[in-house]
Amino acid sequence: MSEKIKQTAGRDQLGEFAPMFARLNDDVLFGEVWNEEAISVKTKCIITVVSLMASGITDSSLVYHLQNAKNNGVTREEIAAIITHATMYVGWPKGWAVFRLAKDVWNEETPALSDKDRFQKEIFFPIGEENPYGQYFVGQSYLAPLSSEQVPMFNVTFEPSCRNNWHIHHATQGGGQMLVCIGGQGWYQEEGKEAVALREGSIVNIPPNVKHWHGAAKDSWFAHLALEIAGENASTEWCEAVSDDDYLSLE
């Protein structure tokens, strides 16, 4: 689930002079077209840069879209290849002009995004800080409290291969937990049952008093919302870690 793109430049700069144009820019172009999900935002950034390059536009609008491309994961190596490829079709002077702008945007002084930062761009909710319950996890996890009202809710993020220990949400009445997966790929398993693969959009209903574990796939970051269901005499019992042999056998 990626964050919705919002734009106000049209209304900020032309709202009084050209209100219809401002609405088309903010609400249609950015509000609808840029948020259409058939292709990724990164792909849309590349298409936009090449379109402006082909039109010979090298003003601040191209700089904006180059920066937008970088912010959405286009690397320096990728943009160099994109501009070089487009140059073969739209003309050598246009390639030179765009490279001069791209060099400033992808300057070497800008630190590369970490894997955590890249994954943060893929999910809507914050990753948060290192998990204070890390002693009950194998690998690195992060916790972001989202709500303490009505139904307590947390975003739990797992680095690749990270998983929590077997555990049980005890309750004499009510209780249990619900997971809503918001990014990456992971696993959920109840004791005595086969592990279930999880991906963005998966929902897991965990009954009370059932031993289980959940975590990331071996080669993927993973994040889910954890919703604590109210119950009487509710508590969490942490058990043994998931063995490496059992975890690594999952495919």
Helices and strands as residue ranges (DSSP letters): H 9-14, H 19-23, I 24-33, H 41-54, H 60-71, H 76-90, H 92-105, H 115-120, E 129-130, G 134-136, E 137-138, E 141-147, E 153-158, E 163-164, E 167-170, E 173-174, E 177-190, E 196-199, E 203-206, E 212-216, E 222-228, E 231-232, E 235-238, H 244-248
